Amino acid sequence: MKIVKIEDLHCNAGWRDFSFLKITTDDGLVGWSEYNEGYGSAGITAVIRRMAQDLIGQDPRLIERLMSRQYAVTRQAPGGLNQQAMAAIENALLDVKAKALGVPVHALFGGAVRDRLPLYWSHCGSYRFRNADVMGVDPVRSADDLVKLGKHVKERGFKALKTNIFRFDTDPPNMHQPGFARGPGWPELNVDNATLDAIHNGLSAFRQGAGPEMGILLDTNFNFKTEGYIKVARACERYNLFWLEIDSYDPEGLRLIRDRAPMPVASCESLFGRRQFRPFFENRSIDVSIIDVPWNGMLESYKIAAMAEAYEINCAPHNFYGHMSTLMSANFCATMPNFRIMEIDIDDVPWKDDLVTHPPVIQNGELIVPTRPGWGADINEEAVKAHPPKNPHP
């Protein structure tokens, strides 16, 4: 079996694009993966195309050898776009190999530990500030809207939701995102009383709507520095958070936050590879390690999760992409013993289901682990073509 073609496909996904990698073999097998060129990662497609030149004619089943070579030839520029490109290739190769064997990808990693995955509704309310029209849902404009949304999440059978910091004292209301240079507070990233009040108002509304049993997760992204995160953690104590999510590249600073936080701390979604995760494990910086399968590749993600297990740390996937990514992450979650909970975006564009042959199956807030060969679905190329991407890919 040899690789004969590597192609990238892209489609409009409302406020971003979905991107897919297609690897075709000489006997007609096709492997798929999803990657993302937004959120600071512009240029991955060009890197993938460059790497693909080295893969044509290779046996796609020798995944460890192929990826070890790609790691070696990119050793002087590790992580970043190189790693994300390698992950897209690796994940598509896994789909090929599993299909060749007639098994789901999780069978390549010892088989599924579980057949149902508890989910949390991610970006709950967040997308509804700017993108309600394209999703066909009611917009979020006030705390009362969050109360209604919390009730809706509970009625859908979900046991947990994750939200962000919402500012209803601005015109128009919006998310608090200075860590991404969006809105006031950048680049200092200090916390003030108005921000703490906004956190209080948002969490109070969700708790009122979703009830006392709902697991509430607050994602603070890169929006503060160590001092600010400690203040935020203390302000959230009364709401009994499932976890406080923090993005930080400082393992010792994050350990300081964790020591002073009255709730579990989750982090690491922006890290690449075992070498970047290791100091966060060694410093006991986190309660839950978040691993991005489209960024790291499932082979590397599984190794990271295995290393986390040695430190008694559970893991969760970073999954706010399309359905193919959800299926990739589901195969990952099915295999690791130290699984915590799985992220998923429920609010999305209406044509999301059309893009795959078999959308993920969700029952009462849980995802049914796919059992079809490969990831469990293929990309519907006609549906992708029907929704041209927002950004050109020459």
N, C-alpha and C positions, 0 to 999 in steps of 0.2 A: 504494500500500500504506500502510495506517495502523494504528497501535497502537489496539486496542479494549479490552484488558484486561491488567492486571498483577496477578498473584496470588503469594502466598507459601505454601509447603507445608513441613511439618515432620514429622519422625518420630524415634522413639526409636532411638538408636545405642549403647545400653549405658550408658556412663558420660558420654554427652553426647547432644545432638540433632544430626541432619543437617537443614540448611535449604536449600530450593531456591526459585528464582525462575522464574516462568512468564510469558512475554510472548506474548500472542495477537494476531494481526493480523486485519484484516477479510477476508482471503482464506484464512484457516484455518491459516496457518503458525504454528508454536509454537516459541519459543526458550527454552532452559533455561540456568540457571547454578546453581552451588552457592555458598553463603556460610556463614559460621559465626558464631553469636551467643554462643558461649562464650569462655572465655579472656580475660575483660576487655572483651568487646564486646557486652554486653547492650544491647539497644535498637536494633540495626541494622534490624530489621523495621519498627519505627515510622518510622525515617528513610526507608527505602525507600518505604513507603506515602505519606509526605508528598511525596517526589520524584516518585512516579508520577503525581500529580495534574497535573504539568506536562508529562507525556509522552503522555497520551491524545490521540489524533488526529494525532500526529506520524508522519512517515515513519521507520520503524525502520532504514532503510538509511543514513540520514545520521548515522552514529555519531559522527564527529568533531565535527560541529556540535552535536549533542545533548549530548555530554559536555563540550564547551567551555562551553556555557551552564550546565550544572550546576556546573562548576568556578567559573564567574564568580559565580553566585548564592550559593555557599558560601565565597567567597574569604576572608571574615572569620573563618571557623572551619575552616581547612584540615586535611586529614588525618583521623585517627581514624575515628569512625563515619560521618562524611560521605563520606570517601573509600571506605570499605568498601561503603557503600550504592551509591555511584556505580559501583564495580567490579562489583557484582552485576548492575546494570542493563546496563552496558557489555558484559559477557560474554554475557548473554542476547541482546542486540541482535546481537552477532557471530554467534551461533547462528542467528538468524533470517536474517541476510543471507547466510550461507554456504548455508543450506538453499534460499533463494530462487534462488541461482545453481547449486545442485546440486553443491556442492564442499565438501570439508572446510575447517574454519576456517583451517588452515595454508596453504591455497591463496591466501587473502586477503593473506598476508604473503610472497608469493614462492614458496611451495611448500616441501615438506619437503627439508631438507638431508640427512636420514638417515631410514631406515625402521625402525630398531631403536634402543631407548634403554636403555643400561645402568642398572640400578637398584641402590639400596641399601635393605636391609631396615631401616626406621626403627623407633625405640622398641623395639629388640630386647631383650626381657626386661622392659621398663618397664611395659607394661600388665598383665603377668602377676603383678605384686605384688597388685593389688586386684581385677582383673577376669577372672581365669582361668576362673571358673565360667561367666560369661556367654559367653565365647569358646569354651568347651569344650576348653581346653588345660590342660597341667600348670602349676601355679603355680611361681613362682620364690621360693625360700626360702633358697638357699645358693649359694656359688660353684660347687659341683658341678652345680647346675641350669644355670648359665651355660655350663659346659663342654658339657653335653648340648645346650643350645640352639645353641651355636656349631657343633657337628657337624651339627645339623639344618639350619641355614642353608646350610652348605656342600653338604649332600646335595641341597638344593632347587635348587642351581645358581647361587646368588647369589655374586657376587664381592666384595661389600662389605656391611657392616652398620653401623648407628649405634646407640649405646647411651648411657645416662645414668650418673649416679653412684649407686651402690646402697650402702646401709648395712645390712650384715648384723649389725652390733653393736648394733642397736636392737631393741626388742620392741614390735610386730612389725617384721621387716625392711621397709625402705621406701626410696623414692628420696630423695636429698638435694636439696631444692628451697627453700632459704630465700629465694631471689630472688622467689618467688611467695608468700612468707609462709606456707610450709608446712613446719613442723618447726623445730627449733632453728637458730640462726645468723642469724635475722632480727631487726632490720634492719641489723646491722653488716656482714654478708656477708664475714666474715674466714675465711681458710682455716686449719685446724689439722692436726696430724699424723694425727689419726684420719680426717679427710677424705682426706688424701693416701694413707693406707693403704687406704681403701675404693676409691679410684681404682685403685691398684695391684692390689688383689685382683680387681676386676672385669675389668680389661683383661687381666690374666694368665690368668684363666679363659677369656675369649673367645679369646685367642690360642692357648691350649692346645686348645680344642675345634675352632676353625675353621681352624687351621693357619697357617703363615707367609705364605701367599699371599693370605689374606683381607684386604681393605681394611677397617680398623677406624676408625670416626669416633666421636669423643667429643663429645657435646653438653653444654656446661656452662651453657647458658641465661644468666640474669641472676644467677647464684648467687654471684659474687665481684666484687670491685673490681680495679682494675688490678694492684695488688701481688699479689693472690691468683691472678689468671689467669697471671701470670708464673711463680709457684711451681708451679701445676698443669702448665703447659706443660713446665717442666723435669722434673717428676716423670714425665711421659708419654714422655720421649725414647726410652727403651729399647723401646717397643712399636711404633715405626715407624708412627705414625698416618697414615691417609689425609688427615685434617684434624682440627684442633681447632676446634670450633664455639663461638663466643662471641657473646652478645648485649650490645651496648653502644651508647650514644648519643653516645659521645665519640670522634670520629675520630682525634684526636691520641693519646689514651690507647691506642686499639687499635693504632695504628701502633707505639707503644712496645712493646706486647706482641708484635706480629708481628716486630719487630726482634730480640727476645730469644727467640722461640719456635723450637725446632729442627724444627718441622713446619709445613705450610701452615695458614693461619688462614682460616676461613670465617665470614661474618657478614652482617648487614643484613636478615634476614628480617622484622624488626619495623618497617622503614622504609616510608614512603609517598612515591612520586613521585620524579622525577629530582632535584628540588631537595634532598631529604633524602639521596639517594645520592651526590650530587656531591662533598661534602667527603670522603667515605670513599674515593672514587676519587682525588681530587686529593692526599690525604695518603698514598696508597699504603698504606692501612690493612689491606688484605685481599688474600688470594690468590684467593679465590672469593667472588663476590657471590651471596647467596641472595635470590631474589625471590619474593614471594607473589602468585600470579596472582589468587586470589579477593579479596585485599585491594587490589591495584593495578589490576586489569583487564588483559586481554591487550594492548590497545593501548599502555597506559602501560608494562607490563612489557617489551614489545618495544623501546620507546624507551630504557628503562633499560639493557637488554642491549646495545643498539647503542652507548650511551654508554660502557658498560664495555669494549666491544671497542676503543675508542680508547685505553684505558689498558692494553691487553693483559691484561684480567681476564676469566676465564671465569665462567660463571653456572650456577646450579642452582636448581630451583624449591623453594619451601617447600610441601610437599604431604603433610599428615597428616590429610586429611579423607576424604570418601567417594569413590566411583567417578567421579562427575561431575567433581569437582575433579581427579582423576587424568587424566581425558580432556582437560580444559582444559589442564592442565599439560603433557600429552604433546604437544598441538598447539603449545604454546609452545616446548617443547624441540626439536621437529622443525624449527622454522624458524630458530633462532638459530645462527650459525656457532660462537660461543664457548660451546658447551654443555660442561658438565663431567660431571655424573651426575644422575640423577633420584631423588628421595625417594619412598618409598611405604610405607604401613603394610600389612603382611601380616597381623599379628594384628588381628582385628576381629570384630564381631558376625557370627553365622552367616547372617543375612539380608541382608548387605551386597550380595551379587550380585543379589538379587531386586529391588533398588531401581532398577535401570537395565535398559533393554532389551538392551543389549550390553555386558557387563562387559569391562574391559580384558583383553587377551590377553597373558599372560606366558609366555615360553619361555626356560628356562635362565637365569633372572635378568635377562632383557631384556624390555622392553615393546614390542609390535609397534605402530607408529604407526597410529592409526585412519585409514581412508580413506573411511568413510561421510560423507555430507553433514553439515555442522555439526560439533559436537564428536565425533560418532561414536555417539551413543546418546541416547535420551530417558529421562525419569524414568517409572518404572512407578507411576502414581498409586494404583492399587489396593494395591500392596505398601506404599507410604508410609502409606496409610490404615490398613493392617493393623497398624501399629506406632505407635500414638499417641505424641506427644512427651512427654518427661519434664516439660518446662516449658510452661505454657500460652501461647498466642499469641492474645489476644482479637481 
